[in-house]
Structures are given as structure tokens and as C-alpha cells.
């Protein structure tokens, strides 16, 4: 266990709910979000859950949830507060935020908050960047443990089991560190009604990117967003012989 409970910063992103069928805007400029159900990015729920479990073990102290984006991101912070985070910071901007801008803004927040651990999701399910945690660790000069399926804190060390292609890799990081959550780290809890009520009283501070000395202007230009081509209808075959004949003559794959 660390000498004193460590402060944990958990960035939580507001994204299109994972149950929603995503639609591309008619002009191909991006994904339609108007009138669409938005929720906390599922990997960030896992990160919040892990922070709360660390707190329940007495390893973590204060948990600060941070969301960056439009004013409604405060709802995402409230969800984190209802799950057990202690307070929130909303970095409010209407600008479209790319991972580098998010990482710079989080670097500025980390300088103010001095957390011992920053626990992010491995990726946001809206644009699948999988970059923010890595960029943040680089900007801070902190060690990183990405794709975590297990996390333990002991003294000044975080031990992270990572899900990599070949199996599981275990790394030891000196705190302060950046860790990103993979799917199997835990199963997030549902917030209970009393905790949702309690969360309403927890404080959320609002700051602007300019207050943090960061220009969040995009560096990338989206050329076009398009839906994947529709799948062709399938057909039933009457016999193995017919299947072989179709594979040979129509699909020409054998
Ligand atoms: P990405 O690199 O965009 O796939 O996002 C990885 C992780 O960075 C997410 O799971 C969040 O923990 C964090 N993150 C990215 N964008 C934001 C945002 N606008 N607000 C809060 N957290 C964010």
C-alpha cells in the first residue's frame, strides 16, 4: 500500500451511447450527435470503477473526474460522482477536441492537482483514437501502463498487467503514472439511487482551455466520413453440390 492514499484523476469522455446505431451526417462531415443518447465512454466507466475500488481498499484518497467538451459533459461527470468519485472538473469548450489537445489540457490539470495516478480508458468508442493516455504520459514524462487488465499499488509502484497480442505482460511503474483500462479490468457498478442523490451535492469546477493556457484548436482536418457499404443479401443453397458449384462459378473462390 502507498505510504499515504494517492489522489486519482479519471478523465471521462461523453460519447454516443454504445447501444445507439451510429449515423453519419447527411453532408458527410461527421457522426450525427443531435438528439442522440450520450453516455460515459464504457472504458472510462471501468477506469472510474477501478479508482473507486482502490479507494475502498484505502489505497486511493480523493478521486477527481475530469471531462472536456461541451457544457453537457457535466452530466458525464455526475455519473462518475454517483459511482463514487469525490469531485469534478469540467473543461468547457465547444471546440472539437483531438487527443493531443485533451492530453495538453490534462497535463495542465495534472500540474494543478498533482495526482499520484491518472486512470483513463484505453480508447474512446466514438473515434477509436487510443492515443490520449499515451500522449499524456509523454507530455508529463510519466511512465505508462496501457491496456490494463489488472492494477495493484504497493509503495511507490503500480503493477499493471497488460493485455497484449501474445498474452499478458506485467510491468512495474513508478508513481506518478498513467494507466489506461482494458475491458477485463473490472465490471463497473451501477450507481445506486442514494448515491445518485448524493452526487448532486458534490462540487464540479468549470474552467476554460484558456484558463489552462492551452489552445485546443484541431490540428487535423476530417476529409470525409462515410457509412460502410450495405451488406448484400445472402442466399440459401439446396445441397453441398450446389454450394460448391456457386463457389466455383459465381464467387470464383475455389
Ligand atoms: P482516445 O485517445 O480518444 O481513444 O481516448 C482515450 C481516453 O482518453 C478516454 O477513454 C478518456 O479516458 C480520455 N479522453 C479522451 N477524450 C476525452 C475528453 N474529451 N474528456 C475526457 N476524457 C477524455
Boltz pocket constraint, residues with backbone or C-beta under 6 A from the ligand:
constraints:
  - pocket:
      binder: B
      contacts: [[A, 11], [A, 12], [A, 13], [A, 14], [A, 41], [A, 43], [A, 44], [A, 66], [A, 67], [A, 68], [A, 69], [A, 97], [A, 99], [A, 102], [A, 119], [A, 120], [A, 121], [A, 122], [A, 123], [A, 124], [A, 125], [A, 127], [A, 128], [A, 129], [A, 130], [A, 131], [A, 132], [A, 133]]
      max_distance: 6.0
